[in-house]
Amino acid sequence: MALKDQVAAALAAVPDPDGGSLITSGRAAGIVVKDDGQAGLVLAVDGLDRTAAERLQAAAEAAVKRVAGVTSVRIILTADRSAAPAATATGARPAASTVPGIRKLVAVASGKGGVGKSTVAANLAFALARAGQAVGLLDADIYGPSVPTMLGITGRARVENDRLQPETRHGIKALSMGMMTDPNKAIVWRGPMASSALVQMVEQCDWGALDILVIDMPPGTGDVQLTLAQKLKPDGSLIVSTPQDLALIDARRAVAMFGEVGVRVLGVVENMAGYSCPACGHVSDPFGHGGAEREAAAMGVPFLGRIPLQMDVRAAADAGQPISGDTAAIFDEIARGVMITVGL
């Protein structure tokens, strides 16, 4: 029996509080087992209080860890069971997104600017590509497009057969309003015009077949964000915040906005969390520490990872290159969490 099937069988032996097992009830879904024995799954805990949810998570983790060959277990909790991927023990392929040719849409958002959202979006896309996914990156930050710089793209986007052609860099396809406008001129558009342009960039671009399209959303919770969420219907959103209270207030608003339009929040990423002095090695926290993780717990959404404040991250972005080293490994882990949750 394959290791993934053994994990599913172990979960089938764990009782569901509402009756049946975690597999038959659909609470346990998105089971993934990597070659090195790392297992991951999504556990829906809707209808359970915090204590019951923690007990169920512990029972599921213990059951999976008892499977010979499993080296570690990662469980992502979600309270939106209707939007969770169907159990994959039968090998069923997850449903496609609303855009033909693209299986999943994931929005990377923030309640305010300046928190490193575009850096997270780009490096999440790189990490998904390293994991073997066919990835696209749409720079939807129409008034301040930064993806061309972060991917080393110069020049204008090409049009063939009346369809925009994305540029391919570092294994991902990318499109940005910065590839269609003069970089030295401001884009002065009202909300409806900007919203219409961005929807067309998704639907009239020759993306080809993608496993996942990462959308770098504009900061805030205005007309453009609402239109993208309602018309494109992303499979989930990832919220980026720095640890300090001011950013967390706006992150709360972003989570609330996606709740209003029925888009599942996949989790929160804490950016610029801790600075290690390259000269002496002293670690300080100029923006605080752990605030986004505590806020995620308070809002009942997963905490996906913490990105340190590092000069290498800034240098890689300016040079149009993916980051490397320990920080790249953090993004690989975040990408695994996203893939498990959306069913890739």
C-alpha positions in Angstrom: 0.0 0.0 0.0 1.3 3.4 -0.9 2.4 5.7 2.0 -0.3 8.2 1.1 -3.0 5.4 1.3 -1.6 4.3 4.6 -1.9 7.9 5.9 -5.5 8.0 4.7 -6.2 4.6 6.4 -4.8 5.9 9.6 -7.0 9.0 9.5 -10.0 6.7 8.7 -9.5 5.2 12.1 -9.8 8.6 13.9 -13.5 9.3 14.9 -15.1 12.5 13.7 -16.9 14.3 16.5 -20.0 14.5 14.3 -20.0 10.8 13.5 -18.0 8.5 11.2 -14.3 9.1 10.6 -12.2 12.0 9.5 -12.1 10.6 6.0 -15.8 9.6 5.6 -16.9 13.0 7.0 -14.5 14.9 4.7 -12.9 16.7 7.6 -9.4 15.4 6.6 -8.6 16.4 3.0 -5.8 17.4 0.7 -3.5 14.6 1.9 0.1 15.0 0.5 3.1 12.8 1.3 6.5 13.8 0.0 9.3 11.4 -1.0 11.2 12.2 2.3 8.2 11.2 4.4 6.8 14.6 5.1 3.0 14.4 5.4 0.5 17.2 5.1 -3.3 17.6 5.2 -6.1 20.0 5.7 -8.3 19.5 8.7 -11.7 21.2 8.8 -12.7 22.2 12.3 -15.9 24.1 11.6 -18.6 23.5 14.3 -15.9 22.8 17.0 -14.8 25.0 19.8 -11.1 25.7 20.3 -10.5 22.9 22.8 -12.3 20.3 20.6 -10.4 21.5 17.5 -7.0 21.2 19.3 -7.9 17.7 20.5 -8.9 16.6 17.0 -5.7 18.0 15.5 -3.6 16.2 18.1 -5.5 12.9 17.4 -5.0 13.3 13.7 -1.3 14.1 14.1 -0.7 11.2 16.4 -2.4 8.8 14.0 -0.4 9.9 11.0 2.9 9.9 13.0 2.3 6.2 13.8 2.5 5.3 10.1 5.8 3.8 9.3 7.8 6.0 6.9 6.2 9.3 7.9 9.0 11.6 9.2 6.9 14.7 10.0 3.3 16.0 9.9 1.9 19.4 8.9 -1.8 20.0 9.5 -3.5 23.2 8.4 -6.8 24.0 10.1 -9.7 25.6 8.3 -13.1 26.5 9.5 -14.6 26.8 6.0 -15.5 23.3 5.3 -17.7 24.0 2.3 -14.7 25.5 0.5 -12.1 22.9 1.6 -10.8 20.5 -1.1 -12.6 17.2 -1.3 -10.8 14.2 0.4 -8.2 12.9 -2.0 -8.0 9.4 -0.7 -9.9 8.4 -3.8 -7.5 10.3 -6.0 -10.1 12.7 -7.3 -8.7 15.8 -9.0 -9.5 19.1 -7.3 -12.0 21.4 -9.2 -10.6 24.0 -11.6 -10.9 27.7 -11.1 -13.4 29.9 -12.9 -10.7 30.9 -15.5 -10.2 28.3 -18.3 -6.7 26.7 -18.2 -6.0 27.8 -14.7 -6.6 25.3 -11.9 -6.3 27.6 -8.9 -6.2 31.3 -8.2 -4.6 32.6 -5.0 -4.6 36.3 -4.0 -1.7 37.7 -1.9 -3.1 40.7 -0.1 -2.5 43.2 2.7 -4.6 45.8 4.4 -1.9 48.5 3.8 1.1 49.1 1.7 4.8 48.8 2.7 4.6 45.4 4.3 6.4 43.5 1.6 3.4 42.0 -0.1 4.9 42.0 -3.6 8.1 40.4 -2.2 6.1 37.6 -0.6 3.9 37.2 -3.8 6.9 36.8 -6.1 8.9 34.5 -3.8 5.8 32.4 -3.1 5.5 32.0 -6.9 9.1 31.0 -7.2 8.6 28.4 -4.4 5.5 27.0 -6.0 7.5 26.6 -9.2 10.4 24.8 -7.3 7.7 22.4 -6.0 6.9 21.4 -9.6 3.8 23.5 -10.2 3.1 25.4 -13.4 2.8 29.0 -12.0 1.7 32.4 -13.2 2.2 35.7 -11.4 -0.2 38.6 -12.1 0.9 42.0 -10.7 -2.5 43.5 -9.9 -1.0 46.5 -8.0 -1.9 48.8 -10.8 -0.8 52.1 -9.3 2.6 50.8 -8.1 3.6 47.7 -10.1 6.9 46.2 -8.9 6.9 42.7 -10.3 8.8 43.7 -13.5 11.7 44.9 -11.3 11.5 41.9 -9.0 11.6 39.5 -12.0 14.1 41.5 -14.1 11.6 42.2 -16.9 12.1 45.2 -19.2 10.2 46.3 -22.2 6.5 46.1 -23.1 4.2 43.1 -23.1 3.7 41.5 -26.5 0.3 40.9 -28.1 -0.3 37.9 -30.4 -3.7 36.9 -31.9 -5.3 39.6 -29.7 -4.0 38.1 -26.5 -1.4 39.4 -24.1 1.7 37.3 -23.8 3.2 36.9 -20.4 7.0 36.9 -19.9 8.7 33.8 -18.4 11.3 34.3 -15.7 12.8 31.8 -13.3 10.2 29.2 -14.3 7.1 31.3 -13.9 4.9 33.3 -16.3 4.3 37.0 -15.3 2.2 39.9 -16.4 2.1 43.4 -14.9 0.6 46.8 -15.8 4.2 47.9 -15.5 4.8 46.0 -18.8 2.2 48.0 -20.6 2.8 51.6 -19.4 5.6 54.1 -19.3 7.4 53.5 -16.0 8.1 57.2 -15.6 4.4 58.2 -15.7 1.8 57.8 -13.0 -1.3 55.7 -13.8 -4.3 58.0 -13.0 -7.4 55.9 -13.3 -10.6 55.7 -11.4 -11.5 52.4 -9.7 -13.9 51.0 -12.4 -11.3 51.5 -15.1 -8.5 49.9 -13.1 -10.8 47.0 -12.1 -11.8 46.3 -15.7 -8.2 46.4 -16.9 -7.1 43.9 -14.3 -9.9 41.4 -15.0 -9.0 41.6 -18.7 -5.3 40.9 -17.8 -6.4 37.6 -16.3 -9.0 36.6 -18.9 -7.3 37.9 -22.1 -3.8 36.8 -21.4 -2.3 33.7 -23.0 -1.4 32.0 -19.7 -1.5 28.5 -21.2 -2.2 25.7 -18.7 -1.4 26.7 -15.1 -1.7 24.8 -11.9 -1.9 28.1 -10.0 -2.0 31.8 -10.7 -0.7 34.0 -7.9 -2.3 37.5 -7.9 -0.3 40.3 -6.2 -3.3 42.4 -5.1 -3.2 46.1 -4.6 -2.9 47.1 -0.9 -6.1 48.1 0.9 -9.8 47.0 0.7 -11.3 49.2 -2.0 -13.1 48.9 -5.3 -10.3 47.2 -7.2 -9.9 44.5 -4.5 -13.6 43.8 -4.3 -14.0 43.5 -8.0 -11.1 41.1 -8.4 -12.4 39.0 -5.5 -16.0 38.9 -6.8 -15.3 38.4 -10.5 -12.3 36.1 -10.4 -13.4 34.2 -7.3 -10.0 33.2 -6.0 -9.6 29.8 -4.3 -8.1 31.5 -1.4 -6.2 34.6 -0.1 -2.9 34.9 1.8 -2.6 38.0 4.0 0.8 39.6 4.5 1.5 41.8 7.6 4.4 43.1 9.6 4.3 42.4 13.4 3.4 45.9 14.6 -0.1 46.8 15.7 -0.7 49.4 13.0 -0.2 46.8 10.3 -2.2 44.2 12.1 -5.3 46.5 12.3 -5.2 46.7 8.5 -4.6 43.0 8.2 -7.8 42.4 10.1 -9.7 44.6 7.6 -8.3 42.5 4.7 -9.4 39.3 6.4 -12.9 40.8 6.9 -13.1 41.9 3.3 -12.4 38.5 2.0 -15.0 37.1 4.4 -17.6 39.5 3.0 -17.0 38.3 -0.6 -16.8 34.6 0.4 -13.1 34.1 -0.3 -11.3 31.7 2.0 -8.3 33.1 3.9 -5.5 30.5 3.5 -3.4 32.0 6.2 -1.3 34.9 7.5 2.4 35.5 6.7 4.5 37.7 9.1 7.0 39.7 7.1 10.1 41.7 8.4 10.1 39.7 11.6 13.4 40.0 13.3 16.8 41.5 12.1 20.1 39.8 12.6 23.0 42.2 12.5 25.5 40.9 9.9 28.4 42.3 11.8 27.8 41.1 15.4 24.9 38.6 15.0 22.7 40.4 17.5 19.0 39.8 16.7 16.5 42.6 17.2 12.9 43.2 16.4 12.4 46.7 15.0 8.8 46.0 14.1 8.0 43.7 17.0 7.8 39.9 17.0 4.9 37.4 16.8 2.1 39.9 16.4 0.8 38.4 13.1 0.9 34.9 14.6 -1.1 36.0 17.6 -3.6 37.9 15.4 -4.0 34.8 13.1 -4.8 32.7 16.1 -7.3 35.3 17.4 -9.0 35.4 14.0 -9.1 31.7 13.7 -7.0 31.5 10.5 -3.7 29.5 9.9 -0.3 31.1 10.5 1.8 30.1 7.5 5.3 31.5 8.3 7.6 34.2 9.5 10.0 36.0 7.0 13.0 37.8 8.7 14.1 41.3 7.8 17.2 40.6 5.7 19.4 42.5 3.3 19.6 39.5 1.0 15.9 39.6 0.5 16.0 43.3 -0.6 19.1 42.7 -2.8 17.5 39.7 -4.6 14.3 41.7 -5.3 16.3 44.7 -6.7 18.4 42.3 -8.8 15.3 40.5 -10.2 16.3 37.2 -8.7 14.6 34.7 -6.3 16.0 34.6 -2.8 18.1 31.7 -1.7 19.2 30.0 1.5 17.2 29.7 4.7 14.7 32.3 3.7 13.9 30.4 0.5 13.3 27.3 2.6 10.7 29.3 4.6 8.9 30.2 1.4 9.1 26.5 0.3 7.2 25.6 3.5 4.7 28.4 3.0 4.1 27.1 -0.6 3.6 23.6 0.7 0.9 24.9 3.1 -0.8 26.7 0.2 -0.7 23.7 -2.1 -2.2 21.5 0.6 -5.0 23.9 1.4 -6.1 24.6 -2.1 -5.7 20.9 -3.2 -2.7 20.9 -5.5 
